[in-house]
Amino acid sequence: MASLISSVVLIGSTTAGAAVAQPAISLAGQTITVATADTITPAIVKAFEKATGIKVIADNIGWDSLQTKVATAAEAHTYFADIEDVDWSETALYYKTGWFLPLNKYFNVSALQKQYPQLSVFIDHGELVALPQDSQASVTTVNAVDFKKAGITTMPTTLAQYTADLRTIKAKGVVKYPLVQNLGAQETLATTWWQLAVSYGGSVLTPSGQPDFTSPSSPGYKAAEWLLDAFKSGLISPAAIDYAEGELQTVMGHGDAATSYSDYTGVIGPAYNVPSQSKVVGQVQYLQSPGLTGPAKLIAEPDGMGIPAAAKHIAAAVEFMKWYGGAQVQAALGGASGTSSKSLYIPGEPLPPNLAGLKALAASPIGKVGDISLAAQLTQDSVPAIPGGGQPWEFSWSEQVAQDLHDTFTGEKSLPAAILLMASQAKSDAASS
Amino acid sequence: MIAPLVAMILGLAIYPTVLTSVDAFFGDDALEPGRHAFGVQNFTAVFSNPTVRSSMVNTAWYVLFGVVLTVVFGTAIGLLLQRPFKARGIIVAIVILPWALPGLVEGIIWSWIYDPTYGVLNHVLTMLGLLHHYSVFVGLNHIETIFLISLVQVWQVTPLAALLVLASLQTIPGDLYEAAKVDGAGYWRTLKGVTLPLIRPGLAVATVEAIVASLNIFDQVYVLNSNATLGNSLMGQAYQLSFVDYNFGQGYALSLVALVITVVMSIGAMKLIFRKVDY
């Protein structure tokens, strides 16, 4: 009965519900385990259980640990959860390994494509590997007060202007290190480089997975060069080579930097506008990342929800994904229906993955704060990091990229040497996949 | 009576070890599904990987720092705790705390100590006038990075070493110290001639424990230095191969190499240090 009621509710009110087939069997009483990147709070579990009768065990663990568990379970062909995290960089890998079930059977992909701006990130060879759980894109954030103090009244739209502004801010002593980027050997560094390459008008890999950054005139090479120059010229703090995950936001939140070229959409509300943890409340705003000749396209970096091959309750898992993707639920996760512990609000939750959810959140009182409308617009316009789809070795290679690029900042490797290694690894990965 | 214990050891230690060892000889790559021919190709690939080789050198440094510092500090703390004093029980409980913490948590605690922007160490050193400006401690200099990460692990492992030494110290009969005193031996001579030779069983176990911990260092490196080649360890590379490259066969091979090195070094340390003590 509960399932039937939920189906009726879903058809009437949700975004995902309009695009999917409804289950024919009663799922009430089944128990599913959900292990995703975004936290599944007790309030979410309670609301879903109330709506569908399906029980949920929320396995909220750290992202790194989650990836290890997903891989271990898949490799051992054992059950870990019914819904698991799918990172944007792992779509092609999961397609190739068959670790996750193709979702085309359960969702109307062409209908979803109209509603989920970043859906293509999770499609490989026409198969939907995951449904976006959130929508994230790499975006520039600026402390408008710092820019104003430096006498900058017009926000930069090109990389040349952005660089000039950074130098002005430093020269005027507004902050010692105007630009904050994480230069540790972490995936964040690789994605910053990927975004910069897009901003320079290209990409780091061709659609067939060949390196497209070895020529000094290529966008990828220029991107790495720009970052290294910014570091060497003191626009970025030397400490950036040893930043922990999330320290970029700490530095920005402390007012110790004026801008981050590659931050996240959705970050302002939960990170910079919370008085208890930020000294720059109301000062930070999104800026469409400056590019070579004008504002650049942003690369999409969402987390998704997929159903592993060893899942026990597939229909119930699909039901959860439909419910979770609903516009009202998505807006509520972002705080549109309040931010108390009893609400569905997830502190720090990235933006909703679908247009209806984004629209509902942007229209809510919380949506008026923190530039959510702008972030939503930028997210909608975001593009996959690799044109034409990812590569199965993308995740592994980006770790190698982070390692090699990091070594250029510590002086362990020269930029040409790092570029050579990164290219050689990409060629070798492409040849063997 | 011991059946549950045997079952547990067989199921949780022996079975996975055998499975890993066998799979290390097959090319188990998630991106190239299917069982591959039996052979040493995984070992060849692992040893020809420059990142793995540099992680082996790093691990040698971790073992050197880790074993020396753990045994020295563990012995020193054991000797300090040997003498009865007020609140000794409480002090012992506090000393053992770091051992009870997971390596990951310790890494996080120390990342805020070493942090180049807001770290406690920078704050203290600049306050004392020993530094003029905040510095980057981890991630710039090879040996300094390894030493500082080693310290975190030493901080974790030393309490157990101290307890092992303390247990050995408490088995030494008091009349041996009295005899040494009668013979005119001072503190250092007694330490060298009586104490250290008689705590060799405890020192041997503490050394083995330090070897095992240092050779398998991972959490602290991962938190403090991410995946940077500068401080990457053998286990870090095994993780990288298995869970980033999804080349489980190579990950198993490297784990097996680490296991063999651990066993060989542990046996060597026992043979070198352990002496049976009869009173």
HADDOCK unambig.tbl for C-alpha pairs under 7 A between the chains (distance, minus, plus):
assign (segid A and resid 68 and name CA) (segid B and resid 243 and name CA) 5.90 0.50 0.50
assign (segid A and resid 71 and name CA) (segid B and resid 243 and name CA) 6.74 0.50 0.50
assign (segid A and resid 96 and name CA) (segid B and resid 31 and name CA) 6.95 0.50 0.50
assign (segid A and resid 97 and name CA) (segid B and resid 30 and name CA) 6.18 0.50 0.50
assign (segid A and resid 97 and name CA) (segid B and resid 31 and name CA) 6.20 0.50 0.50
assign (segid A and resid 184 and name CA) (segid B and resid 226 and name CA) 6.93 0.50 0.50
assign (segid A and resid 185 and name CA) (segid B and resid 226 and name CA) 5.69 0.50 0.50
assign (segid A and resid 185 and name CA) (segid B and resid 227 and name CA) 5.26 0.50 0.50
assign (segid A and resid 185 and name CA) (segid B and resid 228 and name CA) 5.13 0.50 0.50
assign (segid A and resid 186 and name CA) (segid B and resid 226 and name CA) 6.37 0.50 0.50
assign (segid A and resid 186 and name CA) (segid B and resid 227 and name CA) 6.67 0.50 0.50
assign (segid A and resid 239 and name CA) (segid B and resid 116 and name CA) 5.24 0.50 0.50
assign (segid A and resid 239 and name CA) (segid B and resid 117 and name CA) 6.35 0.50 0.50
assign (segid A and resid 239 and name CA) (segid B and resid 136 and name CA) 5.72 0.50 0.50
assign (segid A and resid 241 and name CA) (segid B and resid 139 and name CA) 6.97 0.50 0.50
assign (segid A and resid 242 and name CA) (segid B and resid 138 and name CA) 6.72 0.50 0.50
assign (segid A and resid 242 and name CA) (segid B and resid 139 and name CA) 6.22 0.50 0.50
assign (segid A and resid 242 and name CA) (segid B and resid 225 and name CA) 6.91 0.50 0.50
assign (segid A and resid 395 and name CA) (segid B and resid 244 and name CA) 6.99 0.50 0.50
assign (segid A and resid 396 and name CA) (segid B and resid 244 and name CA) 5.10 0.50 0.50
assign (segid A and resid 396 and name CA) (segid B and resid 245 and name CA) 4.90 0.50 0.50
assign (segid A and resid 403 and name CA) (segid B and resid 227 and name CA) 6.40 0.50 0.50
assign (segid A and resid 403 and name CA) (segid B and resid 228 and name CA) 5.40 0.50 0.50
assign (segid A and resid 403 and name CA) (segid B and resid 229 and name CA) 6.73 0.50 0.50
assign (segid A and resid 410 and name CA) (segid B and resid 140 and name CA) 5.63 0.50 0.50
assign (segid A and resid 433 and name CA) (segid B and resid 31 and name CA) 6.72 0.50 0.50
